[in-house]
Amino acid sequence: MAIPAHVLGYGATASTDVFKVKFSYPLSSKVRYECYDNLDNNFPVTDDVTSTGNDIFSLNATFATSMIALIDTTGGAPSSTTWFPANDGSNVATFNRMKGVTYYVTQHGATVVANGSITFNMQIEVPNEAETSSSMAYDVSVRYTFTSTTPALTWYFNDLEASTWTQMTPDTHGIVHVRSGTPTGGPYYANIPVSGSERTQEGLVVASL
């Protein structure tokens, strides 16, 4: 299927094959997932991964935790019903709220071999304190090490309509977290609840906003 497309298994704690990154050569340690600002909101082009100042990482004193949750599911890792912890969790956990090098997720299972892959899932929790002007753009980074040949990375998502892995092109395709029933052509919205918080219900891979 062509992009834009819906993501199969988005946000479901039981889904292990949602997003995938393939490495052409072996790594020397486990991958680490990190999230940073997309400072200019120039989706899908990425920014330098240094800042976590956008509202999505800490909205205000009332909702001071990151809205981004990510779970690593490499090798069919057991998913957890608590992968959206109430607070930022341990840095070595396979699930966590995300914020730069302060709160990140470490890959489950063995170190990636040549042509091996990592898989993960993620979702956004939007509190009622958020506003339409809140800065919500962010980049996902996978930090890896190697000792021989530099690996090439290929990013994929599981296409809902085709039930197959579809490749995402860096600086061309990106992920939009949206409410249920959002068409692939947009407009792209996430719900802001009257009280409490609400999680995004669908993921879309698109070429631009």
PEMOGI-V664652 format. One record per residue. N is the residue number from 1. PHI is phi in whole degrees, 0 to 359 (none if undefined). NEAR is the number of other C-alpha atoms within 8 Angstrom. Layout:
N_PHI_NEAR / N_PHI_NEAR
//
This chain:
1_none_7 / 2_275_4 / 3_274_7 / 4_282_10 / 5_202_13 / 6_280_12 / 7_262_14 / 8_286_11 / 9_82_11 / 10_304_13 / 11_74_12 / 12_271_7 / 13_292_9 / 14_268_6 / 15_270_11 / 16_255_14 / 17_251_11 / 18_241_14 / 19_238_11 / 20_218_12 / 21_234_11 / 22_256_11 / 23_246_15 / 24_285_10 / 25_231_12 / 26_293_12 / 27_259_14 / 28_255_10 / 29_203_9 / 30_290_13 / 31_286_11 / 32_239_11 / 33_268_12 / 34_222_15 / 35_232_14 / 36_221_14 / 37_298_14 / 38_261_12 / 39_300_10 / 40_265_5 / 41_53_6 / 42_264_8 / 43_309_10 / 44_263_10 / 45_289_8 / 46_268_9 / 47_251_9 / 48_296_4 / 49_272_9 / 50_225_7 / 51_248_8 / 52_226_10 / 53_268_7 / 54_295_14 / 55_304_10 / 56_298_13 / 57_269_14 / 58_190_12 / 59_286_14 / 60_194_7 / 61_295_5 / 62_284_5 / 63_239_9 / 64_263_9 / 65_253_10 / 66_294_13 / 67_276_12 / 68_266_12 / 69_243_15 / 70_225_14 / 71_233_13 / 72_274_15 / 73_235_17 / 74_302_13 / 75_69_8 / 76_70_6 / 77_305_10 / 78_302_5 / 79_277_11 / 80_230_7 / 81_286_6 / 82_249_5 / 83_287_12 / 84_248_9 / 85_298_9 / 86_299_4 / 87_229_6 / 88_300_11 / 89_266_10 / 90_294_7 / 91_292_10 / 92_267_7 / 93_290_9 / 94_275_11 / 95_219_12 / 96_186_18 / 97_282_17 / 98_247_16 / 99_197_13 / 100_53_12 / 101_267_6 / 102_282_6 / 103_226_14 / 104_219_16 / 105_233_17 / 106_258_13 / 107_303_13 / 108_277_11 / 109_80_7 / 110_282_5 / 111_300_9 / 112_294_13 / 113_264_9 / 114_302_9 / 115_63_9 / 116_272_11 / 117_221_10 / 118_247_13 / 119_229_14 / 120_204_14 / 121_221_16 / 122_204_10 / 123_199_13 / 124_245_10 / 125_251_11 / 126_259_14 / 127_276_12 / 128_291_10 / 129_286_6 / 130_293_9 / 131_233_6 / 132_296_4 / 133_271_4 / 134_297_9 / 135_277_7 / 136_244_7 / 137_283_11 / 138_206_11 / 139_247_11 / 140_259_8 / 141_243_9 / 142_249_8 / 143_263_8 / 144_219_10 / 145_231_9 / 146_210_11 / 147_241_6 / 148_237_4 / 149_277_6 / 150_296_6 / 151_282_10 / 152_269_7 / 153_255_8 / 154_234_10 / 155_261_12 / 156_225_11 / 157_226_14 / 158_274_14 / 159_284_14 / 160_300_11 / 161_290_8 / 162_257_6 / 163_53_8 / 164_211_7 / 165_289_8 / 166_237_9 / 167_283_8 / 168_254_11 / 169_265_8 / 170_304_7 / 171_63_8 / 172_233_10 / 173_247_12 / 174_213_12 / 175_253_8 / 176_244_9 / 177_264_13 / 178_224_14 / 179_278_11 / 180_296_7 / 181_83_5 / 182_287_11 / 183_290_6 / 184_296_9 / 185_270_5 / 186_80_6 / 187_292_6 / 188_258_7 / 189_227_8 / 190_243_9 / 191_288_9 / 192_253_11 / 193_287_10 / 194_292_5 / 195_215_6 / 196_68_7 / 197_217_10 / 198_221_10 / 199_269_8 / 200_297_16 / 201_247_11 / 202_219_14 / 203_242_13 / 204_239_13 / 205_255_14 / 206_227_13 / 207_268_10 / 208_191_8 / 209_256_4
//
